[in-house]
Amino acid sequence: MTLALNGPGEANARASQVGSQTGRTRPAPEPDGVGPSDAPGRSAPAARRRRGAVLLGLAVPVAILATWHVASVSGWIDPVTLPGPLSVLAAAGELIERGDLGYHVAISAQRVMLGFAFGAAAGLALGSLLGLSRLADALLSTTVGALRAVPSLAWVPLLLLWIGIGEDSKVTLIAIGAFFPVFTTVSMALRHVDRQLVEAGRAFGLRGLRLFTTVQLPAVVPAVISGLRLALAQAWLFLVAAELLASSMGLGFLLTDSQNNGRVDRLLLAIVLLAVLGKVSDALLGLFERWAIRRWA
């Protein structure tokens, strides 16, 4: 079988030849990366759609805040049980004046990012191994599946005994939470890569790591990114459990300390901050997702 690859110059020459034979001329093809959909006029509607989607997504949080505020100022709810948004803002201002709020946010974000990085890297490596090797899958899948069923709080006393109460135990617990979503999605996706695509790569002389990085990994990029987003959400969930390990700073500590002191306003502030930080980090990962899909998929 002979495989002919025609470059742009040969394509234009063939177009001119066909045009001269028929008495008509064919327009030259668009240069690479430029097409009707890339015209400057087409970007404005897309930008308006993106802005509309953002505004639509903000509609529900704004409605919840408005209802919460109206209920608090009208006396429909007990301010001791559920302080209003203004009370939560006042609590935030108090912590900012003391210089504590920024440190709580920074230390929690640092723990999540470190744990997410270590857990996602380990999940990608082990998931790739089990997805590509039937022997490794037979040996390890049962063990990893059993460990995945262990609740997050069950790891806390073990990590305290093994590692201690420092930062390492907290980051390790968050890494455990981030590991399993990446491992599961990568291993399952690699098992279902199109065999014809793999055989085509082997026909071009690709083997081992080159085959994995050139053919198999790009084929599962959307699944990998989905696993990373799930892992990031799981990392924020494990943060609270991690900051139960004798923490003195962080949003998880702020939650438990506010509960012990009866400061519901600070407790709500910690919950809101966790929600906002989780959404912001997920949005940043979404930007990476769009770039990775354009680059590899």
C-alpha positions as CSV (number, residue, x, y, z in Angstrom):
1,M,0.0,0.0,0.0
2,T,1.4,3.4,-1.0
3,L,0.6,6.4,1.2
4,A,0.9,9.8,-0.5
5,L,1.1,12.9,1.5
6,N,0.4,16.1,-0.5
7,G,1.8,19.3,0.9
8,P,0.1,22.8,0.4
9,G,2.2,23.5,-2.7
10,E,1.2,20.3,-4.5
11,A,-2.4,20.9,-3.6
12,N,-2.3,24.4,-5.1
13,A,-0.7,23.1,-8.2
14,R,-3.3,20.4,-8.6
15,A,-6.1,23.1,-8.1
16,S,-4.5,25.3,-10.9
17,Q,-4.2,22.3,-13.2
18,V,-7.9,21.3,-12.7
19,G,-8.9,25.0,-13.2
20,S,-7.0,25.3,-16.5
21,Q,-8.5,22.1,-17.8
22,T,-12.1,23.1,-17.0
23,G,-11.8,26.8,-17.9
24,R,-12.6,27.8,-14.4
25,T,-10.4,28.8,-11.5
26,R,-10.6,27.4,-8.0
27,P,-9.9,29.6,-5.1
28,A,-6.7,28.8,-3.3
29,P,-7.2,27.1,0.1
30,E,-7.1,29.1,3.2
31,P,-3.7,29.3,4.9
32,D,-3.3,27.0,7.9
33,G,-5.0,28.3,11.0
34,V,-7.2,30.7,9.0
35,G,-10.7,30.0,7.9
36,P,-14.1,31.5,7.7
37,S,-14.7,30.6,11.4
38,D,-11.6,32.6,12.4
39,A,-12.7,35.9,10.8
40,P,-12.5,38.8,13.3
41,G,-16.3,39.4,13.0
42,R,-17.0,35.9,14.3
43,S,-15.2,36.4,17.6
44,A,-17.7,39.1,18.9
45,P,-20.7,36.7,19.1
46,A,-18.6,34.1,20.8
47,A,-17.4,36.7,23.4
48,R,-20.9,37.8,24.0
49,R,-22.0,34.2,24.5
50,R,-19.2,33.7,27.0
51,R,-20.2,36.8,28.9
52,G,-23.8,35.7,28.9
53,A,-22.8,32.3,30.3
54,V,-20.8,33.9,33.1
55,L,-23.7,36.3,34.0
56,L,-26.2,33.4,33.9
57,G,-23.9,31.4,36.2
58,L,-23.8,34.3,38.7
59,A,-27.6,34.6,38.8
60,V,-28.2,31.8,41.3
61,P,-25.5,32.9,43.8
62,V,-26.7,36.5,43.7
63,A,-30.3,35.3,44.2
64,I,-29.2,33.2,47.2
65,L,-27.3,36.1,48.7
66,A,-30.3,38.5,48.2
67,T,-32.7,36.0,49.8
68,W,-30.3,35.4,52.7
69,H,-29.9,39.2,53.3
70,V,-33.7,39.8,53.1
71,A,-34.4,36.9,55.5
72,S,-31.8,38.2,58.0
73,V,-32.9,41.9,58.1
74,S,-36.6,41.0,58.2
75,G,-36.2,38.7,61.2
76,W,-37.4,35.5,59.4
77,I,-34.4,33.7,60.7
78,D,-32.6,33.8,64.0
79,P,-29.4,35.8,63.6
80,V,-27.7,33.6,66.2
81,T,-28.4,30.5,64.2
82,L,-27.8,32.0,60.8
83,P,-26.1,35.4,60.7
84,G,-26.7,37.6,57.7
85,P,-24.2,38.4,54.9
86,L,-23.3,41.7,56.5
87,S,-22.4,39.9,59.7
88,V,-20.2,37.5,57.7
89,L,-18.5,40.5,56.0
90,A,-17.9,42.1,59.4
91,A,-16.3,38.9,60.6
92,A,-14.1,38.9,57.5
93,G,-13.1,42.5,58.2
94,E,-12.2,41.7,61.7
95,L,-10.0,38.8,60.7
96,I,-8.4,41.0,58.0
97,E,-7.6,43.7,60.5
98,R,-5.9,41.2,62.7
99,G,-4.0,39.9,59.7
100,D,-5.3,36.3,60.2
101,L,-7.6,35.8,57.2
102,G,-5.0,36.1,54.5
103,Y,-2.7,33.6,56.3
104,H,-5.6,31.2,56.7
105,V,-6.3,31.3,53.0
106,A,-2.7,31.2,51.9
107,I,-1.8,28.2,54.1
108,S,-4.8,26.2,53.0
109,A,-4.2,27.0,49.3
110,Q,-0.6,25.9,49.7
111,R,-1.6,22.6,51.3
112,V,-4.1,21.9,48.6
113,M,-1.8,22.7,45.7
114,L,1.0,20.6,47.1
115,G,-1.2,17.7,47.9
116,F,-3.0,17.9,44.5
117,A,0.4,18.0,42.6
118,F,1.8,14.9,44.4
119,G,-1.4,13.0,44.3
120,A,-2.2,13.7,40.7
121,A,1.4,12.8,39.6
122,A,1.2,9.5,41.5
123,G,-2.3,8.8,40.1
124,L,-1.1,9.5,36.6
125,A,1.9,7.2,36.9
126,L,0.1,4.3,38.6
127,G,-3.0,4.7,36.4
128,S,-0.9,4.6,33.3
129,L,0.9,1.4,34.5
130,L,-2.4,-0.4,35.2
131,G,-4.0,0.8,32.1
132,L,-1.2,-0.3,29.9
133,S,-0.1,-3.6,31.6
134,R,-2.5,-6.5,32.1
135,L,-0.1,-8.0,34.6
136,A,0.1,-4.9,36.7
137,D,-3.7,-4.6,36.6
138,A,-4.2,-8.2,37.8
139,L,-1.7,-7.7,40.6
140,L,-2.7,-4.3,41.9
141,S,-6.3,-3.4,40.9
142,T,-7.8,-5.3,43.8
143,T,-5.5,-3.6,46.4
144,V,-5.9,-0.1,45.0
145,G,-9.7,-0.6,44.8
146,A,-9.8,-1.6,48.5
147,L,-7.7,1.4,49.6
148,R,-10.0,3.7,47.6
149,A,-12.9,2.6,49.8
150,V,-11.2,3.7,53.0
151,P,-12.8,7.0,54.4
152,S,-10.5,10.0,54.6
153,L,-10.8,10.3,58.4
154,A,-9.5,6.8,58.8
155,W,-6.1,7.9,57.6
156,V,-5.8,10.6,60.2
157,P,-4.6,8.6,63.2
158,L,-2.3,6.5,61.1
159,L,-0.6,9.5,59.5
160,L,-0.3,11.1,63.0
161,L,1.6,8.0,64.2
162,W,3.7,7.6,61.1
163,I,4.6,11.2,60.1
164,G,3.6,13.4,63.0
165,I,1.6,16.5,63.2
166,G,3.6,18.7,60.9
167,E,2.8,19.8,57.3
168,D,3.9,16.5,55.8
169,S,1.0,14.6,57.3
170,K,-1.5,17.2,56.0
171,V,-0.1,17.3,52.5
172,T,0.0,13.5,52.4
173,L,-3.6,13.2,53.4
174,I,-4.7,15.7,50.7
175,A,-2.5,13.8,48.2
176,I,-4.3,10.5,49.1
177,G,-7.6,12.3,48.2
178,A,-6.3,13.6,44.9
179,F,-4.7,10.3,43.9
180,F,-7.7,8.1,43.4
181,P,-9.8,10.2,40.9
182,V,-6.8,10.6,38.6
183,F,-5.8,6.9,38.9
184,T,-9.3,5.7,38.1
185,T,-9.9,7.9,35.1
186,V,-6.4,7.4,33.6
187,S,-6.4,3.6,34.0
188,M,-9.9,3.2,32.6
189,A,-9.3,5.5,29.7
190,L,-6.1,3.8,28.6
191,R,-7.8,0.5,28.6
192,H,-10.2,1.8,26.0
193,V,-7.8,3.5,23.6
194,D,-8.6,2.6,20.0
195,R,-6.4,-0.5,19.2
196,Q,-6.2,0.6,15.5
197,L,-4.6,3.9,16.7
198,V,-2.1,2.0,18.8
199,E,-1.3,-0.4,15.9
200,A,-0.8,2.6,13.6
201,G,1.7,4.1,16.0
202,R,3.6,0.8,16.2
203,A,3.6,0.6,12.4
204,F,5.5,3.9,12.4
205,G,8.1,2.4,14.8
206,L,6.8,3.9,18.1
207,R,7.4,1.7,21.1
208,G,7.3,2.0,24.9
209,L,7.4,5.5,26.3
210,R,7.4,7.1,22.8
211,L,4.2,5.3,22.0
212,F,2.6,6.3,25.3
213,T,3.5,10.0,25.0
214,T,2.8,10.3,21.2
215,V,-0.3,8.2,20.8
216,Q,-1.9,6.8,23.9
217,L,-1.7,9.8,26.3
218,P,-3.0,12.4,23.7
219,A,-5.9,10.0,23.0
220,V,-7.0,10.2,26.7
221,V,-6.3,13.9,27.3
222,P,-10.1,14.7,27.9
223,A,-10.4,11.9,30.4
224,V,-7.1,12.9,32.2
225,I,-8.3,16.5,32.5
226,S,-11.7,15.2,33.9
227,G,-9.7,13.2,36.5
228,L,-7.6,16.2,37.4
229,R,-10.7,18.3,38.0
230,L,-12.3,15.6,40.2
231,A,-9.0,15.3,42.0
232,L,-8.8,19.0,42.7
233,A,-12.3,19.0,44.1
234,Q,-11.4,16.0,46.3
235,A,-8.3,17.8,47.5
236,W,-10.4,20.7,48.8
237,L,-12.7,18.1,50.5
238,F,-9.7,16.4,52.2
239,L,-8.3,19.7,53.3
240,V,-10.7,20.0,56.2
241,A,-9.8,16.5,57.4
242,A,-6.1,17.3,57.0
243,E,-6.4,20.4,59.1
244,L,-7.8,18.4,61.9
245,L,-4.3,17.1,62.5
246,A,-3.4,19.6,65.2
247,S,-3.5,22.6,63.0
248,S,-3.3,26.2,64.2
249,M,-3.9,27.9,60.9
250,G,-6.0,27.3,57.8
251,L,-9.6,27.3,56.8
252,G,-10.2,23.9,58.3
253,F,-8.9,25.2,61.6
254,L,-11.1,28.2,61.2
255,L,-14.1,26.0,60.8
256,T,-13.4,23.9,63.9
257,D,-12.3,26.9,66.0
258,S,-15.4,28.8,65.1
259,Q,-17.6,25.8,66.0
260,N,-15.9,25.5,69.4
261,N,-16.3,29.2,70.1
262,G,-19.9,29.5,68.8
263,R,-18.9,32.0,66.0
264,V,-21.3,31.0,63.3
265,D,-20.4,34.1,61.3
266,R,-16.8,33.0,61.0
267,L,-17.9,29.4,60.3
268,L,-20.0,30.6,57.4
269,L,-17.1,32.8,56.2
270,A,-14.8,29.7,56.1
271,I,-17.5,27.8,54.1
272,V,-17.9,30.7,51.6
273,L,-14.1,31.0,51.2
274,L,-13.7,27.3,50.6
275,A,-16.5,27.5,47.9
276,V,-14.9,30.5,46.2
277,L,-11.3,29.1,46.3
278,G,-12.6,25.7,45.0
279,K,-14.4,27.4,42.1
280,V,-11.5,29.7,41.2
281,S,-9.0,26.8,41.2
282,D,-11.4,24.7,39.0
283,A,-11.7,27.6,36.6
284,L,-8.0,27.9,36.3
285,L,-7.8,24.2,35.6
286,G,-10.6,24.7,33.0
287,L,-8.3,27.1,31.2
288,F,-5.5,24.5,31.2
289,E,-8.1,22.0,29.9
290,R,-8.9,24.1,26.8
291,W,-5.2,24.6,26.1
292,A,-4.4,20.9,26.5
293,I,-7.2,19.8,24.2
294,R,-6.1,22.2,21.5
295,R,-2.5,21.1,22.0
296,W,-2.8,17.4,22.2
297,A,-6.4,16.2,21.4
